[in-house]
Amino acid sequence: GADLASHIIGTVWALNFSHAMTDSVLEAARTALSHVAFPLDARAGGLLTSLQPARPSPGLALEPFVALDTSDRLVLFKPPGWEVDYGIE
């Protein structure tokens, strides 16, 4: 289950990155992921349904922030157009 989901996501990313993604492939990936996700979510025992994602105050989402922090994963919000800049030119 988890391996298949990872392969599907990787394929979708690669096709999108190479500008080869089609609507039919994207819909097939969504369908496949929904079938794979159901048993994975059931095994999580409802952990994720009880979590409330963090939200910044209105107008303050100009920089990335931690949207969800669990014991085994971290979700970051990245505003559109935001990039890492180390000052190297």
N, C-alpha and C positions, 0 to 999 in steps of 0.2 A: 503494500500500500504506500508507505512513505517513499520508498525508492521510486515507484512508478510516478507518484506526484512530483518528485524532484526532477525526474526525466522529462515529464510533460512541461514543467515550468522552464526548464533549461532549453527545451526545443522552442517553446514560444518566444523566449528571450532572443535566441539566436535568429529565428526567422524575422522577428521584429527589427533586430539590430541590422540585419542584412537587407531590410526593406523587402523581404519576400513573403511577409505575412499576408494571408488572405482572410476574408471574413469567414469562409467555410472552415478553414483550419482553426481559427480562433474559436468559433462556436463548438467545433468538435473537442477542442481542448477544454473549454468550459464544461461541457457535458461530462467528459471523462473525469475531470477534477471533482465535479460534484458527486460522482459515484464513488470515487476513491476517498473523498473527504468524510463522507458520512460515517463509515466504520472507524476512521481515525478519531473523529470528534467523539464518537460514542465511547471509545477507550479512554478519552481524557476525563471522563466522569463528570462532565459539567463544569470543569474548572474555568474554561474560557467564557462561559455564559454569565458567570458571576462578576467578571471584571468590567470595570468602567474605564474607558480610555481617558487619559488626561487631555484637557483642552486649555489652550492659552486664553488669556483675557482677550476680548475683542480688540482688534487693531494691534496686537502685540506679536503676531506670528510672523515677524520679519526674519527670524533666525530659526534654525532647526531646534526641536525640543523633543524630549522623550514623551511619546504618546502612550506607550504601554510598557510596563516593566514587570515581567514575571520571573519565576525562578530559573527558567531555561531559555528565555528569549527577550529581546528588547526591540521595540518598534520605535523608529524615529520619524518625525514629521519633517520634511524638507520643503520649504516654501518654493514655489515656482521661480526659476531663475537663480536660485541660490547655488553657489559653487564654492568649493574649498580653494583658497588662495593662500599659498605659502609665501608669497612675495617674491618668488623666483621668476625671473624674466629671461 
